[in-house]
Amino acid sequence: ATVSVLYWTLTMLKACARSLFGSDDLDDIFAYKTVRLVMIRDRRLGILSMLFMMGIVVFVVLQLAMNGTYLTVTPVSGTSRYLLVQPTSTCTYKEREEGKQGCTECDPNQNNCYDRFPRVQELPYCNQSSLPFNKTRVMCRFQESAAVQAVFQSSMLVATMGQEVNQTKECSADPNSGSLYHNGTCDRVYKRNEEGSDIFFYADVEKFTIGIFHSLASPVIRSSTQMTGGLHIQHSNRLCSYENGAMASFPNGRPTDKAPCWITPNHTTDGIDQFTLDILLEAAGINLDEDSYHGSNTTLREDGTTIAINIKYSNWKEWQVVGFRYVEPRYEYEVVSLRNNSFHHTEAIYDNYPSTRTLLKRWGIRFVSVQSGDLREFSIMEFLITLTTSLTLVTVTTVIVDVIATSLMVDSKLYKDYKTCITPDLSDVRDGKRCATCNGELHDVYSDEAHGGYCGICEGDFIAGTRLFRCIKCGHDRCEDCLLCSTSNKPPATNILSAILELYDVEKKGSLSYDQFIRFVLDVSGSGAQIPTRAEYSTGYLSNYLRELSPEERDTARSLMNKKKLQKMGSLNLQDDDMMTIDKYDNVTDPLL
């Protein structure tokens, strides 16, 4: 019963293997597939492959040169702060009106430094002016930077309009506050006084100077005073032509007066970048006296808005080769207006705490810093990853060309035969039962005077190191025809064993061992064959025996190698009973077989 179960189990496993793998032979199931190099002499495939390779080379070069894929990327982090200074001059207004020379900007904290404001009548948005203006006008006030700015973390408000509201406290939750205590409840803590609720514009705020100081913390700490920077102007041709040093590209571009361009900032004595507010507004594409939004009855000067200043750091540029050393970073400012994002800030100023106070409401431009970009340096790992990617593309290209060659072209079957080689069961070859041949691979015809035309099946057609087949005096152009070559008359029967042994070409490809020779003779002739002794065999028995064959016997041997049998050379077994059942020579027999 156990034997039956084992037999049934083994039978089922073999059936499953044949269903899944097409064979139950372990050499077929666990066959090893390896790459084979074949040169297909077809210009179409060669040109197609070269085009693919050229595309891969161009792609890799673009990735390396334009995107810097051989560099490791480090994100940036840092801090920023703003400074605001009113327009100043070393000359008074009267001296400037008189045309005094040598008037320059100065530090407003110095005694000999004066504010440089125009006459209020020259500002059309002011109530004090008679110049034409089709928007709302209110009273203007001159204020210095301390009253105009409100500084926050990484942002700053530059006020354009203000309102002062005087208030008096009228209610308290403290029982000891006397008349201010209303049984522990309050309808209103402060009441607004009728007088003292003025709305005003901050005069000439566009000429205030904004200082931007920022630092970079990754991977090396650097401040803006240690780096080179510029302001990117996208649309304003006026700024590109008005400002000195406008460049077509940053940091070393050619001079230009057309947008887009980059302009370099002015600097304080400490190296801090400076821009006047009107330059930043024009770079953002806005004007304080335009509508706050489409269909609005108020202006940006009244409602305020938000402007983002994007500080982009980089130490690499397209087509710039970065070596092993670290390249110092640079930065550029990009100014973006965030429309429909009004901003105002309210501050309580107590005259007599907590009885009276003044609420100061200020609308204006809020500047927000956004630090971005990346820093790069050479990385051998990133370089190897890029090369590995390119090698993957080469493999994909090879697969595509192979599919085209073996499946989509007219000569696909021929190309597939050249490319694919299936070995016989090498376990049988090691046991001497089969010939180690490649299935159907065809080679060109070679000629020489001694042997005539020679046509091989494939380079692996050997048994025990000797070549298996040979066509003598064939003269055909194709191996298939060469294998079928024969005389016009039906050859006589001859010793088939002798004819087949001739095909081993012992003298050219090394000798056949005695054990292999005996195994072959027994396979072909059976146990009744006349076997030479080891001594006889070692003295050139086989060579001498082969020399005695007549030309007719050689022709007969070639004729018997029918094409139908040679196409299955990878699995041909000399023990097959029907080996000599051949269509053309089906009457040829031999007593040895």
Buried (B, 14 or more C-beta within 10 A) or exposed (E): EEEEEEEEEEEEEEEEBBEEBEBBBEBBEEBEEEEEEEEBEBEEBEEBBEEBBEEBEEEBEEBBBEEBBBBBEBEBEBBBBBBBBBBBBBBBBEBBEEEEEEBEBBEBEEEEBBBBBBEBEEBBBBBEBEEEBEBBBBEBBEBBBEBBBBEEEBBBBBBBBBBBBBBEBBBBEEEEEEEBBEEEEBEEEBEEEEEEEEBBBBBBBBBBBBBBBBBBEBEEEBBBBEBBBBBBBBEBBEBBEEBEEBBBEBBEEEEBBEBBBBBBBBBBEEEBBBBBBBBBBBBBEBBBBEBBBEEEEBBBBBBBBBBBBBBBBBBBBEEEEBEEEBBEBBBBBBBBBBBEBBBBBEEEEEEEEEEBBBBBBBBBBBBBBEBEBBBBBBBEEBBEEBBEBBEEBBEEBBEEBBEBBBEEBEBBEBBEBBBBBEBBBEEBBEEBBBBBBBBBBBBEBEEEEEBBBBBBBBEBBBBBEBBBBBBBEBEBEEBBBBBBBBEEEEBEBBBBBBBBBBBBBBEEBBBBEBEBBBBBBBBBBEEEEEBBEEEEBEEBBBEEBBEEBEEBBBBBBBBBBBEEBBBBBBBBEBEEEEBBEBEEBEEBEBEBE
